[in-house]
Amino acid sequence: MPDTLTLTDNRTGLTYEVPIEDGAVRANALRQIKVDEADFGLMSYDPAFLNTASVRSAVTFIDGDVGILRYRGYPIEQLATESTYLETAFLLLFGELPTKDELARFEHEITFHTFVHENVKTLMTGFRYDAHPMGMFVSVVAALGTLYPEAAKVDDPDVRLAQVIRLIAKVPTIAAWSYRHNKGLPFVYPDNDLGFAENFLSMMFKMAEPKYEPDPALVRALEVLFILHADHEQNCSANAMRAIGSSKVDPYSALAGAAAALYGPLHGGANEAVLRMLAQIGDVKNVPEFVERVKSGEGRLMGFGHRVYKNYDPRAKIIKETADSVFEVTGRNPLLDIALELEKIALEDEYFVSRKLYPNVDFYSGLIYQALGLPTAMFPVLFAIPRTAGWLAQWLEGIVDPEQKIARPRQIYIGADERPYVPIEQRSAGVRDLVAAS
């Protein structure tokens, strides 16, 4: 059987044969379907890209029906158990796991680029004391591009690599400083003797001690969270990174745009919504009543269900196990019992099972961040630190993809047809009147 799709246009009776490539048809193939020569041709209409592949990518594979997530072919379960964040970042960026020498060189380059220009400190102190950390993060990342004007040469492989190293290295510093600014604390400079996650915790929490020494269990937990959040295929922020990058802008500007997409409550703020929900429930004994209210349409079950996963999110399983090691150090988060009971009931209730509403990565991650002493406003920033590697991997792939042009979706125009301009004294109703009437 040929790998084609036969389409019949019932308006004209004409039949068309469209090639199928990798389980997809090219949307542009529909343009040949016209009612006459003046017709633009058929378009596909897919709000929110529910069933549209806009890129060919080798970075991340997801099979949401069975709960599979792989980076460059490696199962997320193995990476979370065996790897480090920087090794995982190397894999995402360059396609293969590094050798021992390659990893040592990569770690060295990242470590010695964690310092930021002193002008960045001046910029950050200019924000209000209560500025949202994510707003600060987006702004400062964009401003970094002005410090490295050569970054605009995105077609130069060496220049691209230099910016990749700088961004991965510097985002933890920016993130930690946004937290310190909110707290009214002096900024802590990077410590080149510490690993990636340890250094971040030091810049966040170091006070008067000569050397900050975080608990190894907390360091490992943060590494695992960073690995799990490093990439997730063509999500909202990755799509933004690729779309902005398609204009050939510098990666700092593109990454600031991706981070802005992550800032939204439907993307990077989901784990905060979970904590609010658990706090609202208040006690394990209130869980059954809350579940019944959700089923009757009086509330939402936050942290369950996913646009891609129609099975248990593999990242949620790993985070749930990681939470135990964190709580052994920090003490048990009282909201955990509510979360466990809510998960138990939901996974046994036909209402949620039939709708394939399983816990996602946000259900437990907020509990860990809270146990680490982090305010909810920092949650999307903590998401952005590891996702920087994924965004850059997606950006690098897009820059060298010969099929990619500047992103510009088509639209279906539904506005007014051509109409004559009306002088202002002849207009019978104002815009506000028309809106009020509607």
C-alpha positions in Angstrom: 0.0 0.0 0.0 1.4 3.5 -0.9 2.1 5.9 2.0 -0.5 8.4 0.8 -3.8 9.9 1.8 -6.6 10.2 -0.8 -8.8 13.2 -0.3 -12.0 14.0 -2.2 -13.3 17.5 -2.3 -17.0 17.2 -2.3 -17.4 20.8 -3.5 -15.7 20.0 -6.8 -15.6 16.3 -7.0 -11.9 16.3 -7.5 -9.6 13.8 -5.8 -6.1 14.5 -4.4 -3.4 12.2 -3.2 -1.2 13.5 -0.4 2.0 11.9 0.8 2.3 10.6 4.4 5.7 11.2 5.9 6.5 9.9 9.5 2.8 9.6 10.3 2.0 13.1 9.1 0.8 15.0 6.1 2.3 18.4 5.2 -0.2 21.1 5.8 1.1 22.9 2.7 -0.1 19.9 0.6 -3.7 21.1 1.2 -3.0 24.2 -0.7 -3.6 22.4 -4.0 -7.2 21.8 -3.0 -9.1 24.8 -4.5 -12.6 25.5 -5.9 -11.1 27.7 -8.6 -7.9 29.4 -9.7 -8.6 32.5 -7.6 -9.0 30.3 -4.4 -6.1 30.6 -2.0 -6.3 26.9 -1.3 -7.4 24.8 1.7 -5.7 25.4 5.1 -5.7 23.4 8.2 -7.2 25.1 11.3 -5.7 23.9 14.6 -6.1 26.3 17.6 -3.4 25.7 20.3 -1.6 23.1 18.0 -3.7 20.2 19.3 -2.7 18.0 16.4 -0.1 20.0 14.4 3.6 19.1 14.3 5.6 22.3 13.6 9.1 20.8 13.8 11.1 17.7 13.3 13.0 17.1 16.5 15.5 14.6 17.9 15.6 16.1 21.4 12.8 14.6 23.4 10.3 11.8 22.9 7.0 11.5 24.7 4.3 8.8 24.4 1.6 10.2 26.7 -0.7 7.2 26.3 1.7 4.9 28.1 3.7 7.4 30.1 7.0 7.5 28.4 9.5 10.4 28.5 13.0 10.1 26.9 15.8 12.6 26.4 17.7 11.7 23.2 16.4 8.1 23.6 17.4 7.7 27.2 14.5 6.9 29.6 13.9 9.7 32.2 13.8 7.1 35.0 17.4 6.1 34.2 18.7 9.7 33.9 17.0 10.7 37.1 18.6 7.8 38.9 22.1 7.7 37.3 22.8 11.1 35.8 23.5 14.7 37.0 21.8 17.8 35.7 24.9 19.0 33.8 25.4 15.6 32.2 21.8 15.6 31.2 22.2 19.1 29.8 25.1 18.0 27.7 23.0 15.1 26.4 20.2 17.4 25.4 22.5 20.0 23.7 24.8 17.7 21.8 22.8 14.5 21.3 25.0 12.0 23.2 26.1 11.3 26.7 29.6 12.8 27.3 32.8 10.9 28.0 34.5 11.5 31.3 36.8 14.1 29.8 34.0 15.9 27.9 31.9 16.1 31.0 34.8 17.4 33.1 35.5 20.1 30.5 31.8 21.0 30.2 31.4 21.3 34.0 34.5 23.4 34.2 33.2 25.8 31.5 29.8 26.1 33.2 31.4 26.7 36.7 33.7 29.5 35.5 30.9 31.3 33.8 28.5 31.5 36.7 29.7 35.0 37.6 27.7 37.9 36.0 28.7 41.4 35.1 28.6 43.8 38.0 26.1 45.9 35.9 23.6 43.0 36.4 23.7 43.6 40.2 23.0 47.3 39.6 20.0 46.3 37.3 18.6 43.9 39.9 18.8 46.4 42.8 16.7 48.8 40.7 13.6 46.5 41.0 11.1 47.2 43.8 11.7 45.1 46.9 8.6 43.1 46.2 9.1 42.6 42.5 8.1 39.1 41.4 11.2 36.9 41.0 10.1 35.6 37.6 9.6 39.2 36.3 13.1 40.0 37.4 14.4 36.8 35.8 12.8 37.5 32.4 14.1 41.1 32.4 17.7 40.3 33.5 18.1 37.4 31.0 17.0 39.7 28.2 19.4 42.4 29.4 22.3 39.9 29.3 22.1 40.1 25.5 23.3 43.7 25.7 26.5 42.6 27.4 27.3 40.2 24.7 26.5 41.9 21.4 28.4 39.2 19.4 25.5 36.8 20.4 23.6 38.2 17.4 25.9 36.1 15.1 23.6 33.1 15.6 24.9 31.4 12.4 28.4 31.1 13.8 28.7 27.8 15.7 31.4 29.0 18.0 29.4 32.1 19.0 26.3 29.9 19.6 28.2 27.6 21.9 29.7 30.4 23.9 26.2 31.8 24.6 24.9 28.3 25.5 27.6 28.0 28.1 27.0 31.5 29.5 23.2 31.1 29.8 23.3 27.7 31.5 25.9 29.0 33.9 24.4 32.4 34.7 20.7 31.6 35.1 21.1 30.1 38.6 23.0 33.2 39.7 20.2 35.5 38.4 17.5 33.2 40.0 19.2 33.2 43.4 19.8 37.0 43.3 16.1 37.6 42.6 15.3 35.6 45.7 17.9 37.5 47.8 16.6 40.8 46.5 13.1 40.0 47.7 14.4 39.1 51.1 16.5 42.2 51.4 19.6 40.2 51.7 23.1 40.8 50.2 23.8 39.0 47.0 26.0 35.9 47.4 28.6 35.4 44.6 29.1 31.9 43.0 31.5 29.5 44.7 33.6 27.7 42.1 34.3 24.9 44.5 30.7 23.8 44.5 28.7 21.7 42.0 25.8 23.2 40.0 23.0 22.5 42.5 25.1 23.1 45.6 26.2 26.4 44.2 22.7 27.5 43.6 21.6 26.6 47.1 24.7 28.5 48.4 23.7 31.6 46.5 20.2 31.3 47.9 20.7 30.5 51.5 24.3 31.3 52.6 24.4 33.7 55.5 27.5 34.3 57.7 29.1 30.9 57.5 32.5 30.8 55.8 31.4 27.9 53.6 27.8 26.8 52.8 27.4 23.0 53.1 23.9 21.9 52.1 22.7 18.4 53.0 23.6 15.9 50.3 20.0 14.6 50.2 18.7 18.1 49.4 21.4 18.6 46.7 20.4 15.3 45.1 16.7 16.1 45.2 17.3 19.4 43.5 19.5 17.6 40.8 16.6 15.2 40.2 14.1 18.0 39.9 16.4 19.8 37.5 16.7 16.6 35.3 13.0 16.1 35.3 12.3 19.7 34.2 15.1 20.0 31.7 12.9 19.5 28.6 9.5 18.4 27.6 9.1 18.5 23.9 7.1 21.2 22.1 5.5 22.8 25.1 4.3 26.4 25.3 7.7 27.9 26.3 9.7 25.6 23.9 7.5 26.6 21.1 8.0 30.3 22.1 11.8 29.7 22.1 11.7 28.2 18.6 9.3 30.8 17.2 11.3 33.8 18.5 14.6 32.1 17.6 13.3 31.7 14.0 13.7 35.5 13.5 17.5 34.9 14.1 17.5 37.1 17.3 20.1 36.5 19.9 19.5 33.5 22.3 19.2 35.8 25.3 16.1 37.6 23.8 14.6 34.3 22.7 15.1 32.7 26.1 13.6 35.7 27.9 10.5 35.1 25.7 10.4 31.4 26.6 10.7 32.3 30.2 7.9 34.8 29.9 5.7 32.0 28.5 6.7 29.9 31.5 5.7 32.7 33.8 2.0 32.0 33.0 -0.1 30.1 35.6 -1.1 27.5 33.1 2.6 26.6 32.5 5.2 27.3 35.2 2.7 28.2 37.9 0.8 24.9 38.1 2.6 23.6 41.2 1.8 26.7 43.1 -1.9 26.1 42.3 -1.5 22.6 43.7 -0.3 24.0 47.0 -3.1 26.4 47.2 -5.6 23.6 46.6 -4.0 21.4 49.3 -4.0 24.3 51.7 -7.7 25.0 50.9 -8.6 21.3 51.6 -6.8 21.8 55.0 -7.1 18.3 56.4 -7.1 14.7 55.2 -10.7 14.2 56.5 -11.9 16.9 54.1 -10.5 15.2 51.0 -13.7 13.1 50.1 -15.9 16.1 50.3 -13.5 18.1 48.1 -13.4 15.2 45.5 -17.2 15.2 45.4 -17.2 19.0 44.8 -14.8 18.6 41.9 -17.0 15.8 40.4 -20.0 18.1 40.6 -18.2 20.9 38.8 -17.6 23.1 41.8 -13.8 23.0 41.7 -10.8 21.8 39.9 -8.3 19.0 40.8 -5.0 20.7 40.3 -1.9 18.7 39.5 -3.9 15.9 37.8 -4.2 15.4 34.0 -1.9 16.7 31.3 -2.2 17.9 27.8 0.1 15.1 26.6 0.0 12.4 29.3 -3.0 10.1 29.4 -1.3 7.9 31.9 0.7 8.5 35.1 3.3 11.2 34.4 6.6 9.3 34.7 8.1 12.4 36.3 5.5 12.4 39.0 6.5 8.9 40.1 10.1 9.9 40.5 9.3 13.1 42.3 7.1 11.3 44.7 10.0 9.0 45.7 12.4 12.0 45.9 10.0 13.7 48.3 10.6 11.0 50.9 14.3 11.7 51.0 13.7 15.4 51.3 11.2 15.1 54.2 13.7 12.9 56.1 15.9 16.0 56.3 13.4 18.9 56.5 10.6 17.2 58.3 7.3 16.0 56.8 5.3 18.6 55.0 1.8 18.5 56.6 0.3 18.9 53.1 1.8 15.6 52.0 -0.8 13.5 53.8 -3.5 15.4 52.1 -1.8 14.9 48.7 -1.4 11.2 49.2 -5.0 10.8 50.2 -6.2 12.9 47.3 -4.1 10.8 44.9 -5.4 7.5 46.4 -9.0 8.5 46.1 -8.6 10.0 42.6 -6.8 6.9 41.2 -9.6 4.6 42.5 -12.5 6.8 41.4 -14.1 5.9 38.0 -14.8 9.6 37.4 -11.1 10.4 37.2 -9.9 7.1 35.9 -12.2 7.3 32.9 -11.0 10.8 32.1 -7.4 9.6 32.4 -6.6 12.2 35.1 -3.4 11.0 36.7 -0.9 13.0 38.8 1.5 15.1 36.8 4.9 16.5 37.6 3.4 19.6 39.4 1.5 17.5 42.0 4.5 16.8 44.2 7.2 19.2 43.0 5.7 22.2 44.9 5.8 20.2 48.2 9.5 19.7 47.8 10.2 23.3 46.9 8.2 24.3 49.9 10.1 21.9 52.2 13.3 23.5 51.0 12.1 26.8 52.3 11.3 28.4 49.0 8.3 30.8 48.5 5.8 29.9 45.9 6.8 33.0 43.8 10.1 31.3 43.2 8.6 28.1 41.8 8.5 29.2 38.1 12.1 30.5 38.4 13.2 27.1 39.7 11.5 25.6 36.6 13.3 28.0 34.3 16.8 27.1 35.6 16.9 23.5 34.3 14.6 24.3 31.3 17.3 26.6 30.0 19.1 23.5 28.7 16.0 22.2 26.9 15.2 25.6 25.5 18.7 26.0 24.1 18.7 22.5 22.7 15.4 23.3 20.9 16.9 26.6 19.7 20.1 25.0 18.4 18.1 22.5 16.5 15.9 25.1 15.0 18.8 27.4 13.9 20.4 24.7 11.8 17.1 23.1 10.4 17.0 23.9 6.7 13.2 23.5 6.7 12.7 26.2 9.3 11.8 29.7 8.3 10.6 32.6 10.4 7.5 31.5 12.2 4.3 33.0 10.8 1.1 31.0 11.2 -1.8 31.6 8.8 -5.2 32.9 10.1 -8.8 32.5 9.2 -10.1 36.1 8.9 -13.5 36.5 10.5 -13.7 40.3 10.6 -15.8 42.8 8.6 -15.7 42.9 4.9 -14.6 46.1 3.1 -16.5 49.1 4.3 -16.2 52.9 3.7 -14.7 55.2 6.3 -17.3 57.2 8.2 -16.6 60.8 9.3 -16.7 61.1 13.1 -19.8 63.4 13.2 -21.8 60.8 11.3 -21.1 57.8 13.6 -24.2 56.8 15.4 -22.8 54.8 18.3 -19.5 54.7 20.1 -17.4 51.5 20.6 -18.2 51.4 24.3 -21.9 51.6 23.6 -21.6 48.7 21.1 -19.6 46.6 23.6 -22.1 47.4 26.4 -25.0 46.4 24.1 -23.4 43.1 23.2 
